[in-house]
Amino acid sequence: MTILSILGAHEFGHYLTCRYYGVSASLPYFIPAPFITGTLGAFIRIRGPIQTKPTLFDIGVAGPLAGFVVAVPALVVGLSLSRLTPLPPDFSGLSLGEPLLFQFTSWLIFGSVPEGFSVNLHPMGFAAWFGLLATALNLFPIGQLDGGHLTYAVFGKRSTFITFCMMCITALLTFLSRSWVVWTILLAVMLVVFGPRHPATLDEDLPLDRCRQIVGLMALVILVLCFTPIPIEPFELIKNP
């Protein structure tokens, strides 16, 4: 339920902002997945044209902000319900990469984790971790992701070059962690279906005001706080002498 709440808040942020501006949009669709999360994310379909870049910006940024507002308290509660547990003498498994916000919250709750111990995440903590990852991915400046909307609202047609550069970076991340392969394939499919160029707004001349520029910087900070270069990696085998 926590994952659905975070993703649902994200998509309803888009949906309600579309309704506010009179832009036709569908209700959220959730993408099913045979993983522990049960979903790869969610999306809405924007059917109507978008009038101005400020409108595009507001629609694009509303989702990440709404999802982030739900994910942060879920992270705090989830980590508070988690426990420090000693690792067995010989142990191998998978480790979740920790975004900066996750690391800071974990430090506030547990302090420095002693060697030989691990944070046994409560399901709500795992859901919050996934929510942070989904927020970071959506803020990538690629195509018609939220970050793509924001990039186009700020840079206009130059955003196509930024999309190309970001896809190259995402492809390189697959060499750091195989867990990026699925996301890279999904992003590539999206670019093939929708094309690398972001659709133009009806009025290309209305610029973003200072307030929206500040919110755009906030979105960039959220991306940095939620991003982890290696989402999932194997534990090294621990051996006691």
VOMAR-552617 format. One record per residue (C-alpha): residue number from 1; x, z, y; residue in one letter. Coordinates in nm, 3 decimals, m for minus. Example, Ala and Ser with C-alpha at 12.3 -4.5 7.8 and 13.67 -1.06 7.14 Angstrom:
2
n;x;z;y;res
1;1.230;0.780;m0.450;A
2;1.367;0.714;m0.106;S
end
This chain:
241
n;x;z;y;res
1;0.000;0.000;0.000;M
2;0.289;0.071;0.238;T
3;0.428;m0.281;0.199;I
4;0.084;m0.431;0.256;L
5;0.037;m0.208;0.561;S
6;0.366;m0.321;0.718;I
7;0.314;m0.689;0.643;L
8;m0.054;m0.668;0.734;G
9;0.025;m0.507;1.070;A
10;0.280;m0.782;1.131;H
11;0.038;m1.066;1.063;E
12;m0.256;m0.904;1.240;F
13;m0.030;m0.868;1.542;G
14;m0.006;m1.248;1.543;H
15;m0.374;m1.295;1.464;Y
16;m0.509;m1.064;1.733;L
17;m0.276;m1.214;1.994;T
18;m0.400;m1.561;1.897;C
19;m0.757;m1.438;1.941;R
20;m0.666;m1.291;2.280;Y
21;m0.537;m1.628;2.401;Y
22;m0.817;m1.828;2.237;G
23;m0.584;m1.997;1.986;V
24;m0.747;m2.081;1.652;S
25;m0.571;m1.905;1.362;A
26;m0.646;m1.804;1.004;S
27;m0.653;m1.453;0.867;L
28;m0.330;m1.345;0.689;P
29;m0.233;m1.494;0.352;Y
30;m0.005;m1.288;0.125;F
31;0.253;m1.471;m0.088;I
32;0.245;m1.327;m0.443;P
33;0.571;m1.264;m0.628;A
34;0.656;m1.141;m0.980;P
35;0.891;m0.877;m0.836;F
36;0.852;m0.504;m0.785;I
37;0.725;m0.569;m0.431;T
38;0.440;m0.787;m0.555;G
39;0.479;m1.018;m0.254;T
40;0.741;m1.222;m0.072;L
41;0.562;m1.176;0.258;G
42;0.257;m1.301;0.444;A
43;0.166;m1.563;0.701;F
44;m0.116;m1.695;0.917;I
45;m0.194;m2.057;0.996;R
46;m0.216;m2.138;1.365;I
47;m0.459;m2.428;1.386;R
48;m0.495;m2.481;1.759;G
49;m0.241;m2.599;2.017;P
50;m0.054;m2.339;2.221;I
51;m0.082;m2.383;2.595;Q
52;0.239;m2.239;2.740;T
53;0.576;m2.097;2.641;K
54;0.476;m1.743;2.753;P
55;0.172;m1.766;2.521;T
56;0.395;m1.886;2.236;L
57;0.635;m1.601;2.306;F
58;0.359;m1.339;2.301;D
59;0.217;m1.470;1.973;I
60;0.562;m1.486;1.815;G
61;0.682;m1.141;1.921;V
62;0.356;m0.953;1.850;A
63;0.406;m0.965;1.472;G
64;0.758;m0.819;1.449;P
65;0.675;m0.549;1.704;L
66;0.357;m0.445;1.519;A
67;0.529;m0.446;1.179;G
68;0.826;m0.252;1.316;F
69;0.598;0.015;1.465;V
70;0.447;0.072;1.118;V
71;0.778;0.044;0.929;A
72;0.965;0.311;1.129;V
73;0.734;0.608;1.049;P
74;0.706;0.482;0.690;A
75;1.087;0.489;0.671;L
76;1.106;0.844;0.809;V
77;0.837;0.973;0.571;V
78;0.973;0.775;0.276;G
79;1.327;0.906;0.319;L
80;1.196;1.261;0.373;S
81;1.024;1.236;0.034;L
82;1.339;1.096;m0.131;S
83;1.598;1.311;m0.306;R
84;1.974;1.323;m0.349;L
85;2.055;1.291;m0.718;T
86;2.393;1.302;m0.897;P
87;2.502;0.980;m1.065;L
88;2.568;0.992;m1.442;P
89;2.934;0.992;m1.554;P
90;2.917;0.623;m1.646;D
91;2.664;0.434;m1.442;F
92;2.592;0.080;m1.335;S
93;2.289;m0.059;m1.158;G
94;2.166;m0.215;m0.837;L
95;2.217;m0.084;m0.486;S
96;2.005;m0.169;m0.182;L
97;2.191;m0.283;0.126;G
98;2.126;m0.046;0.414;E
99;2.032;m0.182;0.759;P
100;2.163;0.013;1.059;L
101;1.824;0.177;1.118;L
102;1.808;0.283;0.752;F
103;2.161;0.427;0.765;Q
104;2.088;0.623;1.082;F
105;1.759;0.765;0.952;T
106;1.921;0.856;0.620;S
107;2.203;1.034;0.804;W
108;1.954;1.233;1.013;L
109;1.774;1.351;0.698;I
110;2.056;1.391;0.444;F
111;2.374;1.397;0.648;G
112;2.674;1.241;0.475;S
113;2.588;1.169;0.112;V
114;2.849;1.341;m0.112;P
115;3.059;1.124;m0.341;E
116;2.898;1.088;m0.682;G
117;2.546;1.126;m0.539;F
118;2.286;0.869;m0.447;S
119;1.960;0.870;m0.253;V
120;1.680;0.831;m0.507;N
121;1.431;0.643;m0.290;L
122;1.066;0.741;m0.288;H
123;0.838;0.434;m0.329;P
124;0.738;0.463;0.038;M
125;1.105;0.456;0.135;G
126;1.158;0.140;m0.070;F
127;0.851;m0.019;0.090;A
128;0.988;0.064;0.435;A
129;1.326;m0.086;0.338;W
130;1.149;m0.406;0.230;F
131;0.950;m0.403;0.554;G
132;1.272;m0.386;0.758;L
133;1.416;m0.675;0.559;L
134;1.100;m0.883;0.609;A
135;1.108;m0.807;0.982;T
136;1.470;m0.922;1.008;A
137;1.401;m1.242;0.814;L
138;1.103;m1.326;1.033;N
139;1.317;m1.284;1.344;L
140;1.570;m1.543;1.225;F
141;1.569;m1.822;1.490;P
142;1.460;m2.085;1.240;I
143;1.179;m2.340;1.263;G
144;0.836;m2.180;1.273;Q
145;0.941;m1.829;1.183;L
146;0.870;m1.572;1.453;D
147;1.230;m1.599;1.568;G
148;1.185;m1.976;1.587;G
149;0.884;m1.932;1.817;H
150;1.081;m1.695;2.040;L
151;1.384;m1.924;2.047;T
152;1.172;m2.224;2.146;Y
153;0.995;m2.020;2.415;A
154;1.336;m1.928;2.561;V
155;1.547;m2.241;2.501;F
156;1.293;m2.521;2.457;G
157;1.413;m2.829;2.269;K
158;1.764;m2.682;2.236;R
159;1.618;m2.449;1.973;S
160;1.655;m2.728;1.712;T
161;2.034;m2.693;1.727;F
162;2.001;m2.313;1.693;I
163;1.779;m2.364;1.386;T
164;2.045;m2.587;1.228;F
165;2.320;m2.331;1.295;C
166;2.112;m2.045;1.156;M
167;2.030;m2.237;0.837;M
168;2.404;m2.290;0.785;C
169;2.463;m1.916;0.831;I
170;2.181;m1.832;0.588;T
171;2.330;m2.070;0.330;A
172;2.668;m1.900;0.372;L
173;2.504;m1.561;0.310;L
174;2.428;m1.674;m0.046;T
175;2.803;m1.648;m0.113;F
176;2.790;m1.280;m0.012;L
177;2.488;m1.198;m0.224;S
178;2.277;m1.391;m0.473;R
179;1.974;m1.208;m0.335;S
180;1.982;m1.453;m0.042;W
181;1.924;m1.753;m0.270;V
182;1.546;m1.708;m0.289;V
183;1.509;m1.668;0.088;W
184;1.737;m1.964;0.161;T
185;1.532;m2.186;m0.071;I
186;1.207;m2.071;0.093;L
187;1.346;m2.141;0.440;L
188;1.470;m2.484;0.330;A
189;1.129;m2.571;0.183;V
190;0.962;m2.459;0.506;M
191;1.191;m2.683;0.711;L
192;1.117;m2.978;0.481;V
193;0.740;m2.922;0.507;V
194;0.717;m2.849;0.880;F
195;1.032;m3.022;1.003;G
196;1.324;m2.871;1.196;P
197;1.172;m2.939;1.539;R
198;0.937;m2.680;1.682;H
199;0.607;m2.825;1.813;P
200;0.598;m2.846;2.191;A
201;0.354;m2.643;2.398;T
202;0.099;m2.824;2.615;L
203;0.272;m2.701;2.931;D
204;0.650;m2.702;2.893;E
205;0.725;m2.607;3.252;D
206;0.597;m2.249;3.278;L
207;0.901;m2.019;3.223;P
208;0.916;m1.669;3.081;L
209;0.896;m1.386;3.331;D
210;1.142;m1.096;3.350;R
211;0.923;m0.866;3.139;C
212;0.913;m1.114;2.851;R
213;1.288;m1.166;2.875;Q
214;1.334;m0.790;2.831;I
215;1.096;m0.791;2.533;V
216;1.299;m1.079;2.388;G
217;1.613;m0.864;2.408;L
218;1.421;m0.585;2.235;M
219;1.335;m0.827;1.954;A
220;1.705;m0.912;1.921;L
221;1.788;m0.540;1.897;V
222;1.522;m0.500;1.625;I
223;1.682;m0.789;1.433;L
224;2.022;m0.617;1.448;V
225;1.875;m0.281;1.341;L
226;1.682;m0.430;1.047;C
227;1.937;m0.683;0.916;F
228;2.166;m0.627;0.619;T
229;2.409;m0.900;0.505;P
230;2.383;m0.795;0.139;I
231;2.024;m0.688;0.058;P
232;2.090;m0.610;m0.309;I
233;2.421;m0.568;m0.488;E
234;2.535;m0.427;m0.823;P
235;2.689;m0.083;m0.853;F
236;3.042;m0.074;m0.981;E
237;3.073;0.113;m1.308;L
238;3.175;0.474;m1.243;I
239;3.403;0.629;m1.502;K
240;3.517;0.987;m1.524;N
241;3.864;1.048;m1.668;P
end
